[in-house]
Amino acid sequence: MHIAFDLSFTHTEGRWARQGSWVGRDFPDVRMFMELAQTAERAGVDMLFFGDGSGIPDTWRGSIAPAVEWGIQWPRHDMAPVIAAMSTVTSSIGFGLTYSSTFMHPFYVARLLNSLDHVTSGRIAFNVVTSTRSADAANYGYDELLEHDLRYERMEEFIDVCQALWGSVAPDAIVRDRDSGRFADPTKVAAIDHRGRFFTVKGPLPAVPSPQISPVLVQAGNSPRGIAASARFADVVFGFGANLGGQQRHRRMLDEALVAEGREPADVGILWATQVIVGRTEDEARTRRAEVLDFWDEEAVGAFLSHNTGYDLSGLPASFLLGDLRDRIHAAQASQSGLVARLVAEHGDGYRMDRAEFFEHGWKSATGIDHTLTGDPAGIADALEENFAATGARGGYMLSSPLGMPSGFDDIAELLLPELGRRGALAPRYAGRTLRENLTP
């Protein structure tokens, strides 16, 4: 199995205040990330991953106040400069960066990622997302979100343009002939002349081809339309953990979609999002788990869930049918995955749920307890190995920690990964030169 660390939320949802967190430093001090990168590389972690969002959550009650007060999903900085800094103190570990195909322009993103791939010597992954949050949309001048499937059409064209730009300068185009002064062969540099539904881009990319040419492409959609997009272009898929049946269904649907695209299912792994609280003993781990649960109240939970769903859940009636809630979310062009989708899959469309029960589930989702493995290294390693086998043994885990920064990740690196290594459960350690060579078959 491959292992990535999800560093998207090392300072939000109360993590900044936990025991041993950000001691002597405050987010976004780059030195904290540089030190963690070195620790993770020593442990053989394949990739450090940063999700992103560009709006302060305002869906819950139509206000940013709860998110600002409790640090829910904010602040969020562009982590590209942090990745550049981390790359200077490491040599093998990869870095995943997120940009939205719904709001960004492919020429800008293709050029930026080309530069970062040079800076990191071929260690960049691009997590391309469609955006479901009104707070993000408003910052890019959108009054409302694009329809769900249309966002995926735009994503696919976005990636088509990026790939054309990354291929617009042939790998052997740069000759650098000092005697003649000839820098490149113009017959190997060509415009892409793209004219599509969403983008018009002449090209070529005004850049030297990077070590990987294209960064590793990551995609996280788990709706049928999102899975179809993954099958078309993703090198690695980011999947949601917690529910084995849901994981197996995602793997099965992805395999079918890959075959339909003429691709080999064995070539595309899924990194399952999994939160870990590891202690030297089970009692120590359970004590740390209790600290996480103390933070949340309904305002914090509501701000978290509404932002990630893209739908204001503050107006939920005393009781409702899960199918009706799902349909209202769908009509709002909001996220069709996440908590509500999981509840529908578990209980069915016709299940009547009351508000208190919903927020009990929501509290577990917001804390991540519903997909957290808690225990000593041997117990967590047992669970990961069992789950890995049951989900197809292709890919691995995107591990996150609800504990202090960097102590929660240090424990994973220093306690859990050596246990997995002793069992022979981890993929070969940095066998290749680039992230693509290390992370994909």
N, C-alpha and C positions, 0 to 999 in steps of 0.2 A: 504494500500500500504506500501511496505518496501522502505526505503531510504538508499542509499549509497552515500558517497562522493568520487568522482574521483579526487585523488591528484596527478595524473600522471604528470601534467604540471603546477605546482604552480610557476615555475620559468622560463619558456620558453615563446617564442612568445611575448616578451615584458612585461609579467606579473611582472617580477622582478622590473621593473622601474615605475610601476604605483603608483599613489598616495596612501600612506599608506602601501606599500608593503615591506616586509622584513626589516622593520625599525629596525636599530640597529643590524641586523643579515644578514648573507648571506647564500644562499643555499650551502651545505646541513646541516646547523645547526640543530641538532636533537631537540634542545629545542623548536624550532618553531612547529615542528610536535607533540611534546609531549603536548604542550599547546592546539593545535587545537584538539587533540584527546580528551582531557578533555572537551572542549567546545562541541564537537560533541556528546560525551556520555551524557552530561547533557541534550542535546536536543533530545536524543533518536534515534540518527542515528544508523542504524544496522551495517554498515560496512564502513571502510576506505579502499579504493582500489587504488592499484598502477599498472598501465600498465608498460610495459618496452620495451626497444629496446637497443641493444648492439653496434650499429654502428652509427657513425656520418653521417648524411644524405649527400650523395655524388652523387645522381642520377641526379639531375639538373645540366646540363653542365659537368657532370663527375667530379665535384669538391666539396670538403667539405667547400670551402671558404664562400659561402653565408650562410650556416647553422652556421658556426662558428662565422661569423661577426654579425649575427642578433639573435643568440641563438634560432635557429629553431630545436625543438625536441632534443635538447642537452643542457647541459650535462644530462646524465642519470646514476644514481648510482644504485647498487643493494640495494634495500630497506629492505632486510631481517633484518639487524641490527637495522634499524630505527623502524621497527615493533616491534622488541624485546623491544626496549626502550619505545615505546608508551604503550606496554602492562603493564609495571611496574607502570604506573600512572592511569590506568583504570582497570575496573573489568568485563565489560559486552560487550563492543563494539567489533566487529569482524574486521579482517584484511585480505584483498585480495592481493595476491602476484602473479606475472606473470613470467612464464618460458616457453621457446620455446621447444616443442617436436621435432622440426626439427633439433636442434643443441645440446640439452642437452641429458644426459644419464639418464634413468629412475631410476637406482639404487641411483645415487647421489641425485636426486630431491626427491625421496621417503624418503630417510634418513633425508635430510634437513627439509622437511615439517613435518615429525614426530617430530623432535626436536623442531621446532617452535610451533607445536601444544601443546607440553608439556610446553614450556616457557609461552605461552599465556593462558594456562588452557583450551584448546579446542576452540580457537577462530580464527582458520586459514581457509582461502579459497584459493584454487589453481586455478588461471586462466591459463589454458593451451592453448597455441596458436601455430598455424603453422606460419612460418615466410615467408614474401613476399618481403623482402628488401635485396638487394645485399650487402649493407654496413654491415649488420649483418652477412650474409653468409661468406663474405671475412674474418671476424675475427675468424671464426671457420674452415678455411681452404677449403671452398667450392669455386670453380670457377664459379659455376652457381647454381641456385635454383633447387630443386627437382620439378618435374612436379606437378601441383596443386593437383590432386586427390591422387597422391602418398604421398604427405605431410599429407593428412588426414588418409591414411592407416597407416603411421608411427605414427601419433598421437593416433590412436585407439590402436595400439599395445603398445605404450608407456604407456597409461593409464591402459591397461590390466596388464602390468608388475608391475606398481605402486600398483594397487589394490591387486595383488597377494602378493607383498612384505608386504603391510600393514596388510594383513591377514595371513601372514606366522608365526606369533607368536600369539597364541590364547589369547583373553583377560584375561582368567583365568590361563595362563601359569605361571605367576610369583607368587610364593607361599611365598617367604621370611620367611621361618620357622627358627626363631632365635635359637630354641632349637636344631634342628638337623644340622643347617647350610645349609640346602637345599634351593637354591635360586629359581629354576624353575623346572617345569615338562618337561623333554625332549621329552615326547610323544606329547606335544602340541606345539613344535617348529619344523618346517619342511621346507626343501628346496623347491623352486618352480620349479627348473629345466626347465626354460623357454628357448625354442629354436624357434625363429621365423624368419621372413624375415629380420627384422632390428636389433633385439637384441638377445643376448644370456646371460642369467642371471641365476646363480645357486641359490642364496638366501640361507637361509632366511635373512630377514632384521635383523641386529644385534642391535636391539633396543627394549626397553619396549613399548608395545602398548600405543598409545597416547590417550588422552581423547575422541577424535572423531573417533579413529581408522583410518578413512580416512578423510582428510579435505573436506570441501564443494568444489565440482568441478564446475567450471565456464567455459563456452565456448562461443565464440562470432561469430562463423562462420555464415554468412547469405546467402551464396551460397547454392544451393541444396545439394552439397556434405557436406558442413559445417553443415547444418541443420541436415543431417542424422547422423553426428558424435555427435552433441548435443543430439539427441534423444537416442543415444546409452548409454551415460554415464553421461551427465551433470545433476547436481542438480539444477543449476540456469543458465539461459542464459543471456548474455550481448547483448542487441539489439540496433540498431541504431534508434534514434528518428527522428524528423523533419517532416517526411512524413507519414500521417495517413494511406494512402493506402498501403505503403510499410510495415508499422508496422502490419497492419491487414493481409497482405499476409504472412509475416514471422510467425505470430501466427498461421495462418491456416496451413501452411506447417509443422511447428513444431508439431502441434497437430496430423496431419496425420502420421508423422514419428514416434511419440511416440506410437501411436496405433499399428503401424507396428512392433515396438519393444516389444509390450506387456506391455507398461507402461501407466500409467494414466495421461492424459494431465493436469489435475488439480494439479498434484504434481510438475510440473515444471514451475516456473514463469520466466518472462522476465523482467530484469531491463533495462529500456530504457534510453540510453545516452541522457541527456538533460542539456543544459547549461542555467544557470539562472542568471539574473541580477535583484535583488530585491532592491527596495528603499522604504522609508517610504511613498513616494508619487510617482505617475507615472512620474512627472517631474524630480524628483531626479533620478529615474531609467534611464530615457532617457538621462540625462546628463552623467551618468556613461557609458552608451552604446556608446556615441559619443567618449569617451576617448579610447575605445577599437579599434574603426575603424581607428583612426589616425595612428596606428603603421605600417600598412602593405604597402609594395610596391611590384612590380612584382617579384623582386628577392626573397623576403621572401615568397611570395605566391608560386612561382615556386619551391623553395626548399622544402616547406611543401608538396605540392601536389605530386611532383615527388617521394619523399621519401615514402609517404604513399601509393602511387599507385605501386611503384616499377618499374616505367617506366619514362624515361626522356622526359618530356613534353616541353623542350625548343625548340625542332625541329618541333613543330606543324606548319603545313602550314597555309596560310592565311585563308583557309576554308577547311572543311573536313566533311565527314559523321560520325555521332556518332558511327554507327555500325562498320565502318572501324577502328576507334580508339579503340573501345572495342576489336576487333579481334586482333589488334596489341599487345594490353596489354596481352590478353590471350596467344598469341604465345610466349611472353616473360616470361611466367610462373609467371606473376606478379599478383597483387590483382584483383580479378574479382568483388569486391564490391566497395563501396565508391562512390566518385563523379561521375565517368563515368557511373557506373551502374545506379545511380539515374537519370542521364540525359537521358540515353537510355530508362529507364522505363517511364519517363515523356514525352519525345518527340518522341521516336521510333527510330529504326535503321537507317531509311532513312533520318533523319533530318540533314540538312546541317547547320553547325554552324561555325561562323568565330572565329578567334583567340581571338579577343577582347571580344566577348560574352562569350567564354569559360572561360577566366580569370576573367570576372565579376562574373560568377558562382563560380569559384575557390576561389576568394577573400571572398565570402560569406561562402564557406565551410571552408576555413582556419581560418577565424575569429570565426567560429561557429555560426555566426548570423543566418544561415539557420536552426539551431535547438536551438535557444536561446529564452527563455521566459523572457520578460522584462516588469516590472510593479510593482505595489504595492502588498503586501501579498495577499489581497483578489482576485485580478485579476489573479495572477499566480496560486493560489489554485484552482480557478474556472477552469482554463485551464487544470491543472493536473487531477482534478477529472473527467472532461469530457473525456480526453484522456484515462484515466485508464479504464473507463467504456467501451469505444469504442474499446479497444484492449484486452478485455477479463477479466479484473479485476484479473489478476494473476501475481504477481511480484511487480513491482514498478518502481523506478527511480534511475539511477546513475547520480547524480547531479554534475556538474562541474561549475567553475566560471572563467571568463576571467579577473576578477578584481584582486586587490592586495591580497597578502597572509599575514595574514589570514583573512583580513577584508571581502573579498567576501564571504567566507564560514561562517564567523561569522554572517553576515547578514542573510544568509539562515537559520542558526541555531536559531537565535534570533528573526527573523521576520516571515519567511515563515513557519517553522515547528510548532510553536505554533498555527498559523492560521489553519493548517491542523489538528492539534491535537484537537482544539476546535470543528472542524466539525466531529470528529470521523473517519477521513479518514485514519489514520495511523494504522499499525498492532500493536498488543499488545507490550508494551515496555518490552523487555528482559524477556520474560515469561519463558525461559529455561535457562539451565546452559551453554550450548555450542552454538556456532554460528549456527551449523546445526539445533538445536532445535529452535533457534530464527528466522532463515531465511527461512526455508523450512517447508512445511506442516507436 
